[in-house]
Amino acid sequence: MLKEYKIKELGDISTGNTPSKKNKEFYDSKDIMFIKPDDIDEDIKELSSSKEYISFIAKEKSRIIPKNTLLVTCIGSIGKIAINKEEGAFNQQINAIVPNNKIFSSKYLAYVFMNNKEKLKAIANAPVVPIINKTQFSEFKVYIHDDLGVQKKIVDILDKAQKLINKRKLQIEELDLLVKSKFIEMFGDPVKNQKKLAKVKLSELGEWKTGGTPLRSKSEYYNGNIPWLSSGELNNKYCFKSNEMITESAIIESAAKIIEVGSLLLGMYDTAALKSTINMIECSCNQAIAYSKLNENLVNTVYVYYCIQIGKEFYKSQQRGVRQKNLNLSMIKGLEILMPELELQNQFAEFVKRVDKLKFEMEKSLKELEDNFNSLMQKAFKGELFK
């Protein structure tokens, strides 16, 4: 039977803190996990280690939680969930619940929060940096099965469904590694260049340009039929759509121009530097992106994409130095890549095409597994799986 509870009725709630960074002794040994939001994934994370640790000396200055405490991020990224498998400390962006284990299991409560993640986000009270304070968190209401046996059955079913998802994700990641391995086998490391291949600057492979941003004050420039990309969208090898659309007037009257299908787009600013995509639609982009329709008689665009992505960190350090966050068009043009024979590049691109076909089927399967998981979770917390 489902019963409504406030979070404060589930167990002891506390908000984390950060021991003073000025005291080096607090951080000079790996005695106690110090859990922060970047230790936690979008899925339920069971933590037995953390990226940062504190010393025993810092213990009295920290909020210490026993193992199997439920952790929920409540500042910035709202609703990420973890369960610590060892005693630990945590920072102020996280609220912790030490549940009454005679009534609730931590893993079951983790799934409860996963099911209520969007509702939790909705009560965050700041437009720029979302925040849920301890009082709001404590008063948040959820529906819970009051039978431990039913809780266990739900956890078992959802765990099995989640394991299938994780397995499929791993298989997809392994396909990406297979492509990288094939590249290294055929061409060597693009940074070390063990095969002593010739090098060529990107400026020699095509004409490079940057995009532009139409004036936001002119509404007639937006909500048109031309896809317009920002560097934050350069996340996949191929691009089929954009978050925003602009009009033909924007193309005529601003620096944003039409980009030919099959061009290579490269991010230039900050964390998006050298993020890349190949556009499969006619589109436009903003000034944070450089683009070129590469000469197909010289190079294969898919080959160039992988050459840059595999050697990305090296290329960034060579072009901009340590302190400089941004690249510019001249730096992009000056970037040198390996230049194997075009026939070999095309062979590699054909291999990628075959892997992409398999990856597409796996991603389709992953979507089905995720839909099944969400359906099971909805049924579980509507009381439709077990009465």
Protein Blocks (a to p, Z undefined) as FASTA:
>chain_A
ZZdddfklnoccdddddddfklmmlmmccfbccddfklpcfbdcddfbdfbdcdfklmmm
pccddehiacddfehjehiacddfbdcdddfkbccddddfklbcfklmmmmmmmmmmmmm
mmpcbfklgcddfklmmmpccdddfbfklmmmmmmmmmmmmmmmmmmmmmmmmmmmmmmm
mmmmmnopfklomnopacddfklnoccdddddddfklmklgoiabdcddfklmmbfbdcb
dfbdcdfklmmmmmbdcddehiacddfbhjlgoiacddfbdcdddfkbccddddfklbcf
klmmmmmmmmmmmmmmmmnommlmbdcfklmmmpccddddfklmmmmmmmmmmmmmmmmm
mmmmmmmmmmmmmmmmmmmmnopmbZZ
